[in-house]
Amino acid sequence: MNRQLSLLCVVLIATNTMCLAQTDSELSEEPSAAPSVAPSTAPVANAGTITDLEESVWKAYKNKQLRSLQGLLYKTYYGVYADGIKTLDMEVADMDKTNLDNYTLTDVQVKFPNANIAVITYKTSQGETFDGKDVSGKYYNESVWVKKGNRRLNAFHTAIKAK
């Protein structure tokens, strides 16, 4: 339990750090744009858009669609799992060792800390093997999507197996 709590704390700190580290100039199309004030209206993306993007990541991973997956993940993507912290290249390499037979996303919640960042949390039930070992089960997930130009990219993902 302490190990999972420690991992959760690391994930929350990493997520917070990533969110705060993204500056308006990094996320806007115009590098010289002045910092913007948080909008008083709803962000352009909505919860449905972010949920659809998250589903697209799962579909690309399940179907081993490398180009689609890479197009959805930020170049400095990180994934945090029980077996370690993974970069984009490591995540892609693991795709070849994974057979994701089925999955469902439930209890989806999307929050927008600001117009450039979306945080999605949800539960999954998945039938999956990794490197020949059954890792099926229920998981708690979180992803952070950042706006880069006119696109939203997944910069961070974590999954913790439920007990």
Residue pairs with C-beta under 8 A, 6 or more apart in sequence:
4 160
7 80
7 82
7 160
8 160
10 80
11 80
11 142
11 158
11 160
14 78
14 80
14 156
15 119
15 142
15 144
15 156
15 158
18 78
18 144
18 155
18 156
19 113
19 117
19 119
19 144
22 116
22 117
22 146
22 155
23 35
24 33
24 34
24 35
24 36
24 116
25 31
25 32
25 33
25 35
27 116
27 146
27 147
27 148
28 36
29 149
29 150
36 115
38 114
38 115
39 115
42 112
43 112
43 114
43 115
43 118
44 115
45 112
45 118
45 145
45 147
45 152
47 108
47 110
49 152
50 110
50 118
50 120
50 145
50 152
51 105
51 108
51 110
51 120
53 72
53 145
53 152
53 154
54 105
54 108
54 120
54 122
54 143
54 145
54 154
55 105
56 68
56 72
57 69
57 72
57 73
57 143
57 154
57 157
58 100
58 103
58 105
59 65
59 68
60 68
60 69
60 72
61 69
61 95
61 98
61 100
62 100
62 103
64 95
64 96
66 92
66 95
69 91
69 92
69 95
70 88
70 92
72 153
72 154
73 88
73 91
73 153
73 154
73 155
74 88
74 146
74 148
74 153
74 154
74 155
75 88
76 88
76 155
77 87
77 88
77 91
77 153
77 154
77 155
77 156
77 157
78 85
78 86
78 87
78 155
78 156
78 157
79 85
79 86
79 90
79 91
79 156
79 157
79 158
79 159
80 86
80 156
80 157
80 158
81 158
81 159
82 160
82 161
86 94
94 130
97 130
97 131
98 128
98 129
98 130
99 128
99 129
100 126
100 127
100 128
101 126
101 127
101 128
101 129
102 126
102 127
103 124
103 125
103 126
103 127
103 128
104 124
104 125
104 126
105 122
105 123
105 124
105 141
106 122
106 123
106 124
106 125
107 121
107 122
107 123
108 120
108 121
108 122
109 120
109 121
109 122
110 118
110 119
110 120
111 118
111 119
112 118
112 119
113 119
115 147
116 146
116 147
117 144
117 145
117 146
117 147
118 144
118 145
118 152
119 142
119 143
119 144
119 145
120 142
120 143
120 145
121 140
121 141
121 142
122 141
123 138
123 139
123 140
123 141
123 162
124 138
124 139
124 141
124 159
125 137
125 138
126 136
126 137
126 139
127 136
128 134
128 135
128 136
129 135
129 136
135 161
137 161
137 162
138 161
138 162
139 159
139 160
139 161
139 162
140 159
140 160
140 162
141 157
141 158
141 159
141 160
142 156
142 157
142 158
143 154
143 156
143 157
143 158
144 154
144 155
144 156
144 157
145 152
145 153
145 154
145 155
146 152
146 153
146 155
